[in-house]
Amino acid sequence: MLSLPLLPCLLCRAEKNKLPKMKIQLHDNDKHLVFAPLTLTRPVGTLRMGILTNDERWQKLLPDALISFETEDYLQEKFQFDSNTICVNACLIPNEELAVAVASLSGNEKLTYNGIWIARVGTGDVAVDYVGEEATYISERWHLFQKNGEVLKQDFNLITASRQTVQLSSTNTIIGDPNLIFLEQGARVEASILNTQGGPIYIGNNAEVMEGSIVRGPFAMCENSGLKLGAKVYGPTTLGPHCKVGGEVNNVIFQGYSNKGHDGFLGSSVIGEWCNLGADTNTSNLKNNYGKVKAYSYKTDDIDQTDVQFMGLFMGDHSKCGINTMFNTASVVGVSCNVFGAEFPPKNIPSFTWGMGNDHYDLAKAIESANNMMIRRDKVLSEAEISIFKYLSDKK
C-alpha cells in the first residue's frame, strides 16, 4: 500500500528537478446525460458535492497539477481540454491515498478499483489495482445528495486539517462536539442552534447564518452564502458560493449563485447555478404510497423506474419558478426554464420552457434574463456560455 508521505515527496521532486507539471484530465466517462440536467452546462468533474467540486478537490490534493476536462464538444470552448495527461474518471471522489496512486502512474498503466477504472496513462494496457482507503464513486445523479454526507465529512477534514477556526459567537447554542464547527475568515453566525451530532458544520469566507436558524450537520456553506432568518436545515446539505437559502431544507445541494430566499420545503434535491425558487415553493420528495420513484432520464429520454424512495427536484442552471410553485416527487427541470402557473408543473420540463406548457423561452430573452441576474454578482454570460445557451436552445 502506498503511504501518504509519498504525495508531497512526489510534488517536491517534480519541483526540484523542474519536471513538467502534472496534467490531470477529468473524463466524463460517458456520464454526461446521466447527470443531466446539471451537466448540460458543465462537465461531470465540476459538479459540487460535499464542500468542493471534483476539480477543486484534485487541485487541493495535487496543488501543482494542471486540471482540464474531456467532455462534450459544445462545452469544450468554456472548459479546457488538454492532451498528454493522466486521464482520470471524474465520477471518483479522490482522497489522499488515491491521489498518491494516480500521481504514481507511469508508462501505460491503468489504475482500477472494484472493477472501475480510476485513471490511465497512455494506452492503459498495464492494470494496477488500487488498494488504499475506500473511495466514493457516483454513477447516478441522485448519488449527489445520497452520498453528500460522506463526501462532506471527507472535504471538511481535507480543508480544516491543521487550521484554526474563527471563534464562534457566544450567542449560539451548540449541540455535540464544538470542534466539528469551522468558520472561515469573515463568517458570521449569531443566535442559532448548531448540532454536530450527525456531522461537521463548515461556514465559508464571508458566509452568514442569520439569527434563529437551526442547523443539523453535516452542513457546508461556501463563500458569501447566507441562511435567512429562522432557516431550518437538515444535513447532509451543501450551499455553494453566493447562495441565499431560507425555509426548510433537507439533504440538498445548491451548486452556486442560486436562491431559495423564503419559506417552503425542499428535500433530496440538487439545484444548479443561477436558479431562483419563488416564495413558498414546495417540493415533494416522497410518494404518498412510499414506493420507489420514476424519474425522467436524459440518457434514455424516457421516464425510468429507479430504486430510490426519496427524490425531490433536479433543476438545471438559470432556471426559475414563480411563487407557490408545487413540484411533484422526482421532478426534472432543464436549463433556462421559467416555470409558473396555478397547476402542478409536469415532472419533466425541457430546457428553455416558458410557463408549464410547450411554449419556448425566446433565446434572446433568456440571455437577457440570465445577465440581469448575473449582473447582481458583477458577472455576465461569456461568449462561450452564450454558445452553450444557443446549442441547448436549438436542440430543444
FILODREN-950581 format. One line per field, with one value per residue: chain; x, y, z of N, C-alpha, C in turn. Coordinates in steps of 0.1 Angstrom, whole numbers, plus 5000, padded with zeros to 4 digits. Layout:
mol	A:...;
n.c1	X:...;
n.c2	Y:...;
n.c3	Z:...;
ca.c1	X:...;
ca.c2	Y:...;
ca.c3	Z:...;
c.c1	X:...;
c.c2	Y:...;
c.c3	Z:...;
***
This chain:
mol	A:A:A:A:A:A:A:A:A:A:A:A:A:A:A:A:A:A:A:A:A:A:A:A:A:A:A:A:A:A:A:A:A:A:A:A:A:A:A:A:A:A:A:A:A:A:A:A:A:A:A:A:A:A:A:A:A:A:A:A:A:A:A:A:A:A:A:A:A:A:A:A:A:A:A:A:A:A:A:A:A:A:A:A:A:A:A:A:A:A:A:A:A:A:A:A:A:A:A:A:A:A:A:A:A:A:A:A:A:A:A:A:A:A:A:A:A:A:A:A:A:A:A:A:A:A:A:A:A:A:A:A:A:A:A:A:A:A:A:A:A:A:A:A:A:A:A:A:A:A:A:A:A:A:A:A:A:A:A:A:A:A:A:A:A:A:A:A:A:A:A:A:A:A:A:A:A:A:A:A:A:A:A:A:A:A:A:A:A:A:A:A:A:A:A:A:A:A:A:A:A:A:A:A:A:A:A:A:A:A:A:A:A:A:A:A:A:A:A:A:A:A:A:A:A:A:A:A:A:A:A:A:A:A:A:A:A:A:A:A:A:A:A:A:A:A:A:A:A:A:A:A:A:A:A:A:A:A:A:A:A:A:A:A:A:A:A:A:A:A:A:A:A:A:A:A:A:A:A:A:A:A:A:A:A:A:A:A:A:A:A:A:A:A:A:A:A:A:A:A:A:A:A:A:A:A:A:A:A:A:A:A:A:A:A:A:A:A:A:A:A:A:A:A:A:A:A:A:A:A:A:A:A:A:A:A:A:A:A:A:A:A:A:A:A:A:A:A:A:A:A:A:A:A:A:A:A:A:A:A:A:A:A:A:A:A:A:A:A:A:A:A:A:A:A:A:A:A:A:A:A:A:A:A:A:A:A:A:A:A:A:A:A:A:A:A;
n.c1	5008:5005:5021:5010:5029:5042:5030:5035:5063:5065:5056:5074:5098:5093:5092:5118:5134:5126:5106:5081:5049:5024:4997:4962:4934:4900:4877:4845:4834:4813:4791:4777:4749:4737:4740:4726:4700:4721:4746:4743:4754:4779:4810:4812:4832:4831:4810:4794:4796:4795:4818:4834:4840:4848:4871:4882:4888:4908:4927:4934:4945:4966:4984:5000:4992:4979:4946:4923:4895:4877:4850:4817:4816:4804:4808:4835:4847:4844:4854:4885:4904:4930:4957:4979:4979:4973:4946:4916:4889:4861:4840:4849:4855:4882:4906:4934:4951:4943:4950:4978:4982:4974:4991:5014:5014:5027:5043:5023:5001:4971:4949:4928:4897:4877:4868:4863:4876:4900:4921:4943:4973:4986:4982:4970:4974:4985:4974:4968:4959:4941:4946:4941:4926:4890:4872:4848:4823:4803:4775:4750:4726:4712:4730:4745:4731:4726:4751:4762:4768:4790:4810:4811:4821:4846:4857:4856:4876:4898:4900:4901:4922:4949:4944:4931:4900:4878:4866:4835:4805:4793:4766:4753:4739:4753:4751:4765:4798:4819:4842:4838:4828:4836:4847:4854:4874:4857:4832:4799:4779:4751:4731:4719:4711:4733:4740:4761:4760:4754:4773:4799:4800:4805:4814:4819:4842:4831:4804:4771:4751:4720:4701:4683:4683:4683:4704:4714:4742:4757:4768:4774:4785:4795:4817:4804:4777:4744:4722:4689:4668:4657:4659:4656:4676:4684:4710:4725:4736:4745:4755:4765:4788:4778:4750:4716:4695:4664:4637:4627:4650:4663:4688:4700:4717:4730:4744:4756:4754:4726:4692:4669:4650:4630:4602:4591:4594:4622:4636:4659:4673:4689:4702:4710:4733:4726:4699:4665:4641:4608:4589:4576:4577:4574:4585:4578:4593:4588:4567:4532:4525:4547:4565:4590:4605:4597:4616:4625:4649:4677:4694:4681:4659:4634:4608:4621:4621:4633:4655:4651:4637:4634:4633:4636:4638:4655:4672:4683:4709:4702:4675:4641:4614:4580:4562:4547:4550:4545:4562:4562:4571:4604:4609:4622:4639:4650:4676:4675:4647:4615:4593:4560:4526:4492:4488:4501:4534:4546:4564:4586:4604:4614:4645:4646:4619:4589:4567:4543:4536:4542:4555:4581:4610:4621:4653:4669:4656:4660:4687:4690:4676:4692:4716:4707:4703:4729:4744:4739:4758:4781:4788:4785:4771:4795:4810:4814:4796:4772:4772:4768:4742:4729:4732:4718:4693:4686:4686:4664;
n.c2	4988:5022:5049:5079:5101:5100:5116:5145:5142:5133:5156:5176:5165:5168:5196:5202:5191:5204:5193:5187:5201:5181:5169:5166:5152:5153:5130:5126:5101:5089:5098:5121:5126:5111:5126:5148:5173:5188:5186:5195:5220:5219:5200:5166:5166:5190:5191:5200:5185:5176:5198:5208:5211:5185:5190:5211:5196:5178:5197:5206:5183:5178:5202:5215:5205:5206:5211:5197:5190:5163:5163:5170:5181:5207:5219:5223:5247:5264:5249:5238:5216:5193:5175:5146:5138:5126:5106:5108:5093:5111:5106:5095:5103:5118:5108:5113:5091:5079:5100:5099:5074:5078:5099:5084:5068:5055:5050:5029:5025:5015:5024:5007:5001:4981:4970:4992:5017:5040:5058:5065:5061:5070:5042:5026:4998:4983:4969:4981:4976:4996:4998:5013:5035:5034:5046:5071:5066:5079:5072:5078:5105:5110:5101:5122:5137:5116:5106:5128:5134:5117:5125:5152:5151:5141:5162:5182:5174:5175:5202:5216:5206:5210:5237:5267:5276:5305:5321:5311:5329:5336:5338:5317:5283:5252:5219:5188:5181:5208:5211:5202:5223:5247:5279:5301:5330:5361:5349:5348:5340:5340:5337:5311:5276:5250:5218:5192:5164:5146:5152:5174:5210:5235:5268:5291:5316:5349:5341:5339:5330:5337:5350:5328:5305:5270:5243:5212:5191:5168:5198:5224:5257:5276:5303:5336:5329:5326:5319:5325:5344:5323:5299:5264:5236:5205:5181:5158:5187:5211:5244:5260:5286:5320:5317:5321:5311:5300:5290:5256:5230:5199:5177:5187:5200:5230:5242:5267:5303:5305:5309:5303:5320:5322:5309:5275:5240:5221:5191:5163:5170:5186:5216:5237:5263:5298:5298:5304:5300:5307:5325:5304:5281:5246:5213:5179:5151:5124:5097:5093:5067:5056:5044:5033:5058:5070:5086:5112:5105:5118:5102:5080:5092:5090:5081:5066:5037:5038:5028:5043:5058:5084:5114:5146:5175:5181:5206:5225:5248:5284:5283:5292:5296:5305:5321:5300:5276:5242:5214:5181:5148:5137:5155:5170:5197:5215:5235:5270:5275:5290:5287:5287:5292:5280:5253:5220:5216:5198:5167:5164:5190:5204:5220:5256:5262:5280:5290:5264:5248:5239:5261:5279:5294:5324:5327:5351:5366:5349:5350:5377:5377:5360:5374:5397:5387:5378:5401:5412:5400:5410:5398:5385:5366:5348:5347:5320:5308:5318:5305:5279:5282:5287:5263:5245:5256:5254:5227:5219;
n.c3	5000:4992:5009:5027:5030:5005:4986:4990:4986:4960:4947:4955:4944:4917:4915:4924:4904:4882:4866:4841:4848:4864:4846:4848:4835:4837:4830:4815:4814:4799:4812:4808:4801:4821:4844:4838:4843:4852:4841:4816:4812:4821:4827:4842:4861:4874:4891:4921:4953:4988:5000:4980:4944:4921:4905:4921:4943:4934:4928:4953:4965:4947:4944:4924:4900:4867:4857:4834:4812:4797:4778:4765:4731:4727:4751:4754:4746:4768:4789:4794:4774:4774:4760:4764:4791:4825:4825:4842:4859:4862:4879:4903:4936:4949:4974:4997:4996:4971:4954:4956:4944:4918:4910:4909:4887:4857:4824:4805:4823:4840:4865:4887:4905:4924:4901:4885:4864:4874:4867:4839:4820:4789:4768:4787:4791:4811:4840:4872:4905:4928:4963:4985:5009:5011:4984:4972:4948:4922:4903:4894:4892:4915:4934:4942:4962:4979:4987:4998:5024:5033:5016:5023:5049:5044:5028:5047:5066:5049:5042:5067:5082:5105:5107:5121:5134:5131:5159:5173:5179:5212:5213:5202:5203:5210:5200:5206:5194:5196:5182:5157:5143:5120:5111:5085:5076:5082:5084:5097:5124:5143:5173:5168:5165:5165:5155:5158:5160:5140:5121:5107:5107:5083:5077:5052:5038:5046:5047:5060:5088:5097:5125:5147:5131:5126:5125:5114:5112:5088:5073:5049:5040:5014:5003:5008:5010:5024:5052:5057:5081:5107:5094:5087:5086:5076:5076:5053:5038:5013:5005:4978:4966:4971:4976:4987:5012:5026:5048:5049:5046:5034:5030:5006:4977:4966:4937:4933:4934:4936:4947:4973:4989:5007:5027:5026:5015:5006:4996:4993:4969:4940:4930:4903:4891:4894:4898:4908:4934:4938:4964:4989:4975:4971:4974:4967:4981:4984:4976:4980:4985:4994:4977:4953:4932:4899:4873:4850:4825:4809:4795:4785:4775:4786:4810:4837:4859:4892:4919:4941:4970:4981:4965:4952:4936:4906:4891:4863:4854:4856:4857:4868:4892:4898:4926:4951:4937:4931:4932:4919:4932:4924:4902:4872:4859:4832:4816:4819:4823:4828:4851:4858:4870:4879:4884:4892:4881:4852:4856:4841:4827:4798:4787:4783:4785:4787:4812:4818:4798:4764:4754:4740:4755:4745:4730:4730:4750:4772:4775:4781:4806:4821:4822:4836:4862:4868:4867:4892:4907:4897:4872:4839:4811:4794:4761:4754:4771:4761:4737:4746:4755:4731:4717:4734:4733:4705:4703:4716;
ca.c1	5000:5013:5020:5006:5040:5047:5024:5044:5076:5064:5054:5087:5108:5090:5096:5133:5140:5120:5099:5068:5038:5015:4984:4951:4923:4889:4869:4831:4832:4800:4780:4772:4734:4733:4739:4718:4703:4732:4758:4740:4762:4793:4815:4809:4842:4829:4798:4797:4790:4804:4821:4841:4838:4858:4883:4888:4893:4920:4937:4939:4953:4978:4983:5008:4987:4971:4934:4915:4883:4873:4836:4810:4823:4799:4812:4849:4851:4844:4861:4897:4908:4945:4961:4991:4976:4968:4932:4910:4875:4855:4830:4856:4858:4896:4911:4948:4958:4940:4958:4991:4983:4972:5004:5025:5012:5037:5042:5009:4994:4957:4946:4914:4892:4864:4863:4861:4888:4902:4930:4952:4983:4988:4972:4964:4974:4990:4964:4973:4948:4942:4943:4941:4914:4879:4868:4834:4820:4790:4772:4737:4726:4708:4741:4750:4726:4726:4764:4768:4773:4803:4820:4812:4830:4860:4862:4858:4889:4908:4901:4904:4934:4960:4940:4923:4887:4874:4858:4821:4799:4787:4751:4748:4738:4760:4748:4775:4812:4822:4854:4833:4823:4847:4843:4865:4875:4846:4820:4791:4768:4745:4718:4715:4713:4742:4740:4771:4760:4754:4784:4805:4794:4815:4809:4830:4845:4820:4791:4763:4739:4712:4695:4671:4685:4686:4712:4720:4752:4767:4763:4785:4782:4807:4819:4794:4764:4737:4710:4680:4663:4649:4660:4657:4684:4688:4720:4736:4732:4756:4752:4777:4791:4768:4736:4707:4685:4656:4627:4631:4658:4667:4696:4700:4729:4729:4757:4762:4747:4712:4684:4656:4651:4618:4596:4588:4602:4630:4644:4665:4673:4701:4698:4721:4737:4718:4684:4657:4629:4599:4584:4566:4579:4575:4589:4577:4605:4584:4554:4522:4524:4561:4571:4602:4601:4601:4621:4629:4663:4682:4702:4671:4648:4621:4606:4627:4619:4646:4654:4652:4625:4634:4639:4629:4639:4668:4670:4694:4713:4695:4660:4634:4600:4572:4558:4538:4551:4545:4569:4560:4583:4613:4608:4634:4637:4661:4683:4669:4633:4607:4582:4549:4512:4485:4488:4514:4542:4550:4575:4598:4603:4626:4652:4640:4604:4582:4554:4542:4533:4552:4560:4596:4615:4629:4667:4674:4650:4666:4701:4688:4672:4704:4725:4701:4706:4743:4749:4739:4771:4792:4791:4776:4774:4806:4807:4814:4783:4761:4773:4761:4728:4724:4732:4707:4680:4684:4684:4651;
ca.c2	5000:5035:5057:5093:5110:5099:5126:5157:5138:5134:5170:5182:5160:5174:5210:5203:5187:5212:5184:5194:5200:5170:5172:5158:5154:5147:5124:5124:5086:5086:5101:5134:5126:5105:5136:5159:5185:5196:5185:5202:5232:5217:5186:5159:5169:5203:5190:5202:5178:5178:5212:5212:5204:5175:5197:5218:5186:5173:5208:5207:5172:5179:5217:5219:5199:5214:5203:5200:5182:5157:5164:5171:5191:5220:5225:5225:5261:5270:5240:5235:5202:5192:5161:5142:5140:5114:5107:5104:5091:5122:5101:5091:5113:5114:5110:5115:5078:5077:5110:5093:5063:5084:5106:5074:5061:5058:5042:5027:5019:5019:5022:5002:5000:4974:4968:5005:5024:5053:5067:5057:5069:5064:5032:5020:4984:4976:4972:4983:4977:5005:4990:5022:5039:5033:5059:5072:5066:5083:5068:5083:5119:5111:5098:5135:5140:5104:5104:5141:5134:5111:5134:5165:5149:5140:5175:5190:5170:5180:5217:5222:5200:5218:5251:5273:5282:5317:5318:5312:5338:5330:5339:5304:5271:5241:5205:5179:5184:5221:5210:5199:5236:5255:5292:5308:5345:5368:5341:5353:5331:5346:5333:5300:5263:5242:5204:5184:5150:5139:5155:5187:5222:5243:5281:5296:5331:5359:5335:5343:5323:5347:5347:5319:5293:5257:5236:5199:5187:5176:5210:5233:5269:5281:5317:5346:5323:5330:5313:5336:5343:5312:5288:5250:5229:5191:5176:5165:5198:5220:5256:5265:5300:5331:5312:5326:5300:5301:5280:5242:5223:5186:5169:5194:5206:5241:5243:5280:5315:5302:5314:5299:5330:5323:5297:5264:5228:5215:5180:5153:5177:5193:5228:5242:5277:5309:5294:5311:5294:5317:5323:5293:5269:5233:5201:5166:5141:5111:5094:5091:5053:5053:5035:5038:5068:5070:5099:5113:5103:5123:5092:5071:5101:5083:5081:5053:5033:5038:5020:5053:5062:5098:5122:5158:5183:5184:5219:5229:5262:5295:5281:5299:5292:5316:5319:5290:5265:5229:5204:5167:5139:5134:5164:5174:5209:5217:5247:5283:5274:5300:5278:5295:5287:5276:5239:5213:5216:5185:5161:5167:5203:5205:5233:5267:5261:5292:5286:5250:5240:5237:5274:5280:5306:5330:5327:5365:5370:5340:5355:5389:5374:5354:5385:5405:5381:5377:5415:5415:5394:5415:5388:5384:5354:5349:5342:5305:5304:5321:5294:5268:5285:5286:5249:5238:5262:5248:5212:5216;
ca.c3	5000:4992:5022:5024:5028:4992:4978:4990:4981:4945:4942:4958:4935:4904:4916:4925:4891:4872:4857:4836:4858:4862:4840:4851:4827:4843:4819:4819:4815:4793:4822:4805:4802:4833:4855:4833:4836:4858:4833:4803:4811:4828:4828:4854:4870:4881:4899:4935:4964:4999:5000:4968:4931:4920:4901:4932:4952:4928:4929:4967:4967:4939:4942:4912:4888:4857:4855:4823:4811:4785:4780:4752:4722:4728:4763:4754:4745:4781:4798:4787:4771:4772:4757:4771:4805:4832:4823:4854:4859:4870:4889:4915:4946:4953:4987:4997:4991:4957:4947:4956:4935:4905:4907:4908:4875:4846:4813:4800:4834:4843:4879:4888:4919:4924:4887:4879:4860:4881:4859:4830:4813:4776:4763:4799:4789:4823:4850:4886:4915:4939:4975:4996:5016:5003:4977:4968:4933:4919:4889:4891:4896:4929:4943:4946:4975:4988:4993:5001:5038:5035:5009:5031:5061:5039:5025:5060:5071:5040:5042:5080:5089:5110:5106:5133:5131:5137:5171:5172:5188:5223:5213:5196:5211:5203:5205:5200:5195:5190:5173:5144:5137:5114:5105:5078:5079:5077:5086:5108:5129:5156:5179:5161:5171:5156:5160:5151:5163:5127:5112:5109:5101:5078:5072:5044:5039:5044:5047:5072:5093:5104:5138:5147:5122:5132:5115:5118:5103:5081:5066:5045:5033:5007:5005:5005:5011:5036:5056:5061:5094:5111:5084:5093:5077:5080:5068:5047:5029:5009:4998:4970:4968:4967:4976:4998:5014:5038:5049:5054:5036:5039:5021:4993:4972:4956:4931:4935:4929:4935:4958:4978:4999:5015:5032:5016:5018:4995:5001:4984:4956:4936:4923:4896:4893:4889:4898:4919:4937:4943:4978:4993:4966:4978:4966:4973:4979:4988:4971:4990:4988:4999:4968:4946:4923:4885:4870:4836:4823:4797:4789:4778:4770:4790:4825:4842:4872:4899:4932:4951:4976:4983:4954:4950:4924:4899:4883:4856:4855:4851:4857:4879:4893:4905:4940:4954:4928:4938:4923:4922:4936:4913:4891:4865:4852:4824:4817:4815:4822:4836:4855:4866:4868:4891:4885:4894:4869:4847:4862:4832:4820:4790:4787:4776:4786:4793:4818:4821:4786:4753:4749:4740:4761:4734:4734:4734:4763:4782:4777:4789:4820:4828:4825:4847:4875:4870:4870:4906:4913:4889:4862:4827:4803:4785:4747:4755:4778:4752:4727:4752:4755:4717:4714:4741:4727:4692:4704:4722;
c.c1	5009:5011:5017:5018:5045:5042:5032:5057:5076:5064:5067:5097:5105:5094:5111:5139:5135:5113:5086:5057:5029:5002:4973:4939:4911:4879:4855:4827:4818:4789:4774:4756:4729:4731:4732:4705:4715:4744:4755:4749:4776:4797:4812:4820:4841:4816:4802:4789:4800:4806:4827:4835:4849:4871:4890:4894:4907:4931:4942:4948:4966:4979:4990:5002:4979:4958:4927:4904:4882:4858:4830:4817:4818:4803:4827:4855:4852:4853:4873:4899:4923:4949:4974:4990:4974:4952:4925:4895:4869:4845:4836:4859:4872:4898:4927:4955:4955:4948:4972:4992:4982:4985:5015:5024:5023:5035:5028:5000:4980:4954:4931:4910:4878:4859:4861:4874:4889:4910:4938:4961:4986:4977:4965:4964:4977:4981:4971:4960:4951:4938:4943:4928:4902:4875:4854:4832:4806:4786:4758:4735:4721:4719:4747:4745:4727:4740:4771:4774:4787:4814:4822:4822:4844:4865:4865:4872:4900:4911:4906:4916:4944:4957:4931:4911:4886:4865:4844:4815:4792:4771:4745:4747:4744:4755:4758:4789:4815:4834:4850:4826:4835:4842:4856:4864:4862:4832:4813:4780:4763:4732:4712:4718:4721:4744:4750:4771:4760:4765:4789:4797:4805:4809:4821:4832:4833:4806:4784:4752:4732:4705:4683:4672:4688:4692:4717:4730:4750:4761:4775:4779:4795:4807:4807:4780:4757:4725:4701:4675:4654:4649:4662:4664:4687:4699:4717:4732:4744:4750:4765:4778:4779:4754:4729:4696:4678:4646:4632:4638:4663:4674:4695:4714:4726:4743:4764:4753:4732:4705:4672:4654:4640:4613:4593:4598:4609:4638:4649:4666:4687:4697:4711:4725:4727:4703:4678:4644:4620:4594:4574:4566:4581:4577:4586:4589:4601:4570:4544:4521:4538:4568:4583:4597:4605:4606:4626:4645:4667:4689:4692:4660:4635:4620:4610:4623:4633:4644:4655:4638:4623:4641:4630:4630:4653:4665:4683:4697:4703:4680:4654:4620:4593:4568:4547:4538:4552:4550:4565:4572:4591:4610:4621:4631:4650:4668:4674:4654:4627:4594:4572:4536:4505:4484:4501:4521:4544:4562:4588:4595:4615:4633:4645:4625:4599:4569:4554:4539:4545:4558:4575:4600:4625:4644:4672:4669:4657:4680:4700:4685:4684:4714:4720:4703:4721:4750:4749:4751:4783:4797:4781:4780:4786:4802:4806:4800:4771:4761:4766:4746:4722:4723:4720:4694:4677:4680:4670:4640;
c.c2	5012:5043:5072:5102:5110:5111:5139:5154:5139:5148:5178:5178:5167:5189:5211:5200:5194:5203:5191:5191:5188:5176:5162:5161:5146:5143:5122:5109:5082:5089:5115:5135:5120:5116:5149:5160:5193:5197:5190:5214:5231:5202:5179:5163:5182:5203:5192:5192:5178:5193:5217:5206:5195:5181:5204:5208:5181:5184:5209:5195:5172:5194:5222:5213:5208:5206:5207:5190:5176:5155:5166:5183:5205:5227:5229:5239:5268:5262:5234:5220:5202:5177:5158:5143:5126:5116:5100:5103:5102:5118:5096:5103:5110:5117:5111:5102:5076:5087:5105:5083:5068:5091:5097:5067:5065:5048:5041:5021:5024:5015:5018:5000:4993:4973:4981:5011:5037:5063:5058:5067:5062:5054:5025:5004:4976:4979:4972:4984:4987:4998:5000:5024:5039:5046:5059:5073:5070:5079:5072:5097:5120:5107:5111:5138:5128:5103:5117:5141:5128:5119:5147:5163:5148:5153:5184:5187:5176:5195:5222:5216:5210:5233:5255:5279:5296:5314:5321:5321:5331:5331:5326:5293:5260:5228:5196:5185:5198:5221:5207:5211:5244:5267:5297:5323:5352:5361:5347:5344:5337:5339:5321:5287:5254:5228:5196:5169:5141:5141:5170:5198:5232:5256:5288:5311:5339:5353:5339:5334:5333:5341:5337:5307:5281:5248:5223:5194:5173:5187:5219:5245:5274:5297:5325:5340:5328:5322:5324:5333:5331:5300:5275:5241:5215:5187:5163:5175:5207:5232:5260:5280:5309:5325:5318:5316:5302:5290:5267:5235:5210:5179:5174:5199:5217:5243:5256:5291:5313:5306:5306:5308:5330:5309:5287:5253:5224:5204:5171:5159:5183:5204:5234:5256:5287:5306:5303:5304:5304:5314:5312:5282:5257:5222:5188:5158:5127:5109:5091:5076:5047:5044:5041:5047:5064:5085:5100:5112:5109:5112:5083:5079:5094:5084:5067:5050:5033:5029:5030:5057:5077:5105:5134:5164:5183:5195:5223:5244:5272:5293:5288:5293:5303:5312:5308:5278:5252:5218:5190:5160:5136:5142:5168:5186:5212:5230:5259:5281:5285:5293:5287:5290:5282:5261:5233:5213:5201:5180:5163:5180:5205:5219:5243:5266:5274:5288:5271:5241:5239:5250:5275:5294:5312:5332:5341:5369:5362:5346:5368:5387:5368:5365:5395:5400:5381:5391:5418:5409:5399:5405:5390:5371:5357:5344:5327:5301:5307:5310:5282:5270:5283:5271:5242:5243:5256:5234:5209:5211;
c.c3	5000:5004:5018:5022:5013:4983:4978:4984:4966:4940:4944:4948:4921:4904:4916:4911:4879:4861:4852:4847:4854:4856:4843:4842:4832:4831:4823:4820:4810:4803:4820:4807:4814:4844:4850:4842:4841:4849:4818:4801:4818:4827:4841:4865:4877:4889:4914:4944:4976:5001:4987:4956:4930:4914:4912:4942:4947:4930:4943:4970:4959:4935:4929:4899:4880:4854:4842:4822:4797:4786:4766:4744:4725:4741:4763:4752:4758:4790:4790:4786:4769:4770:4765:4786:4811:4831:4835:4853:4868:4880:4902:4923:4952:4968:4986:4991:4976:4949:4945:4945:4921:4901:4905:4895:4865:4835:4807:4811:4835:4857:4880:4903:4918:4910:4879:4876:4867:4872:4850:4823:4799:4772:4775:4798:4802:4835:4864:4895:4926:4952:4987:5002:5006:4996:4973:4953:4931:4904:4885:4897:4911:4939:4949:4960:4985:4994:4997:5015:5039:5028:5017:5043:5056:5035:5037:5065:5062:5041:5056:5087:5092:5108:5118:5128:5137:5148:5169:5183:5200:5223:5207:5206:5203:5209:5198:5202:5189:5181:5159:5137:5132:5107:5098:5081:5073:5079:5098:5112:5142:5160:5171:5168:5161:5162:5152:5153:5151:5118:5114:5102:5096:5072:5065:5046:5037:5043:5061:5075:5102:5117:5137:5139:5131:5122:5121:5108:5098:5072:5062:5037:5027:5008:5000:5004:5024:5039:5062:5075:5097:5102:5092:5083:5083:5070:5062:5036:5026:5001:4991:4972:4964:4966:4988:5000:5027:5038:5054:5043:5042:5028:5007:4990:4963:4950:4933:4929:4927:4948:4961:4991:5009:5020:5021:5019:5005:5001:4990:4970:4953:4927:4916:4900:4887:4888:4909:4921:4944:4957:4979:4982:4974:4969:4973:4971:4982:4983:4982:4994:4992:4990:4961:4935:4908:4882:4856:4835:4809:4788:4780:4771:4773:4805:4829:4856:4879:4912:4943:4956:4978:4971:4952:4937:4919:4889:4877:4858:4849:4850:4870:4880:4901:4919:4940:4944:4936:4929:4929:4926:4923:4901:4885:4857:4844:4826:4812:4813:4831:4839:4863:4862:4880:4893:4889:4881:4864:4854:4854:4824:4811:4791:4779:4774:4793:4799:4821:4809:4777:4748:4751:4746:4750:4739:4738:4747:4774:4785:4785:4803:4828:4832:4836:4860:4878:4873:4885:4914:4904:4878:4851:4820:4794:4771:4747:4761:4769:4741:4733:4752:4741:4714:4721:4736:4714:4693:4710:4713;
***
